[in-house]
Amino acid sequence: MNENNVEFRPNYQGFMTYPQSGLHKALFKWPVHLWRLGLAPLIGHHMMLITHTGRKTGLPRRTMTESYTLGDKKYSPCAFGPRAQWYQNIAVDPRVTIQTADGAESATAVRVTDGDEILSLFDAIGNRAQPMLDLYLEFLDMEPEPADIVAKKDRAYWLRFDPTDEPTPPPLDADLVWIWPVVLFAAVGILLAGRKKQRS
């Protein structure tokens, strides 16, 4: 709540518009398929795949988010906060499996509330891509000043993933790797067919 006891609503616009339609939702989900295609070594340095448990179905659900590492801890933002279905799932059951370029890890998701930790995470965004930080600050109606960020830290939804020995959902396998040989075989076939046609 802000000083007027009115709940803050993020500045949803442009790319940061909450997905409502089936197509829009599909666009937000497509990075998961990159993981299934075996591209984790490429995208897993800056992205994280989170497997959580559906609060209604009890089935594994998967979400791809940005990934940041501070010290030996991994973090990810939830831009849409409690409105996001995956955040609601984690709020009910915080036991998750995270996958990055480092592999799969069982973890407990904890929302970051400490001001200094929040500032460190904002610095991490700025170090990676300042335009992204500028957009994020505008999205949360924050000034690029530590005092303002700390004062409005409740607007930011970040999760820290603490290692756990408790059971967590199964990780996602790269089950679509077989597509690459098929695509390669088809491409070679098309190339050879084109050359044969040129010679004839």
N, C-alpha and C positions, 0 to 999 in steps of 0.2 A: 504494500500500500504506500502511496505517497503522502505528502503532508496534508492533502485534502481528503485523505481516506478514500480516494478513488483509485481503483485498480489500474495499474499501468498497462497499456496495450501497445505492443511493439508496432513500429511503423512498417507494416506489411505492404510492400510494393515491389514492382519489377520482379527480379529473380527471387526475392525474398517474400513472394506471395505464397501463402499456405496452399498446398495442393488440394483441390476439391474434386476436379474431374478425374475420370479414369485415366486419360492420357497424361495429365499432369502428374498423377501419382506414379504412373509407369516410368516417366522420365526420372523421377526421384529414385526409383528402384533399380534402374538399369545398371548402375555400377556394381550391384551384387553379381550380375551375370559376368562381369569382367573377372571376378574372383573365380567363378565356376570355370572360366576359360583358361585358368592357370596363370593369370597375370599378377598374382599376388607379389612376386618378387619386384615387379615394376611399380605397382601402385601402393604397395603396402608400407612404403616409407613415409607417406603423407596421409594415407587413408587407413581406416580401421573398420573391420567387419565385426559387428556386435550380434551375437546370437542370444536372444532373450526368450522368455516364455510368455506366450499369449495369456493375458489375465482371464480371458473368457474360455479359450479353447484348451489351454494347457499345452499347446503345441509349440515347437521351436519357431521363432520369428526372427528375421534377419534385417539388419539395417547397416548401411555404409555411411560413415561420417569421417570428418577430418580427424587426424590423429596428431597429438603433440606429446612430447616426452620432456619432462622436467626431472632431472636427476634420474632416479630409477623408477619413476612413476609415469604411467600413461594416462592421458586425458583426452576427452573429446567434448565438443560443444553440442548443445541441442538448441538450435536456433529458434525453434518454435516453442520451446519450453514445455509446460504441462499440456499444451494443446496437441503435441505430437503423440501419436498412438504408442510409439516405442518407448517414450518416456513414461507414459502411463503404465505400460507393462512392467518396466523396471521399478517403478514406485511400489508396485504390488510385490514383485519378487526381484530383488536386486542381484541375484546370482546370475551371472552371464559368462559367456565364453567370448573372449576377444581374439581377433586374428589380425596380425600385422606382418610385416616382412620378417619379424622375429619368430613367427610361428603362432600357435594357439596357446592361450593361457586361460585358466579358470580364475574368475575375479568376482569381487563384490563391488557393484557400482555405488559410489557415494557422491552426493551432490556437494560441490565445492561452495563453501560459504565464507571462508576466511578471506579478508580483504587483501592481504599481502599475496596470497596464493592466486587470487583473481588478477591482481596487477601483473604477476609473473606470466600468467597465461595470455593476457592482453599483449604483453611485450613479445611473447613467442609468436603471436599472430603478426605483429608489426615487423618482426625480424624476417618472417617468411614472405609476407606480401603486405606492404603498407596500404595499398588501395583496399585490400580486404578488411583491414582493421578500420579504415575510415568508414567503409560501408557498414560494418558491424556497429560502430559507435553511433552512426546515424540511425540505424535500425533500432537501437536501444535508447535513443535520445540522450546520449552521454557526451559530455565535453571531453576532449583528449587531454584531460588533466587527472592525475592520480586521485586528488581529493574528490572530484565529481564521480569518478568511476567507483571508488569505495563507497561513497554516499548512496549510490544507486546500484550497488552490487547485487541486490536481490532480483534485479531485472535479468541478470545473466545466468543462464543455466549451463553449467559445466559439470561433467562427471569425471571423477577420479576412479581408477580401477585398481582396487587393492587386491593382491593375490589371496586366494582362498583354497583350502583343501576340501571344501564342500562340493557336492555334486553340482555340475552346471550343464546346460544344454550341449548337445554334440556340435562340434565345429562343422563348418561347411567344407565339403570336399570339392576339389577341382574336377568335377564330373563331366565337364564339357571339353576337356582337352582333346578328345578324339576328333573334334571338329577341325582342328588345324591340319592334320594330314589329309582330310577330305577336301578342304579348301585348296591346299597345295596341289593335290592330285588333279582337281578340277581346273585349276589355273594352268597347270602344265598341259593338260589335255586341250584346253582352249588355244593355248599358244602354239602347240604342235599342229592343231587343226588349221589355224590361221596361216602358218607357214606352208602347209601342204596345199592350201587353196591358192596361195600366191604362186606356187611353182606350177600348178596345173593350168 
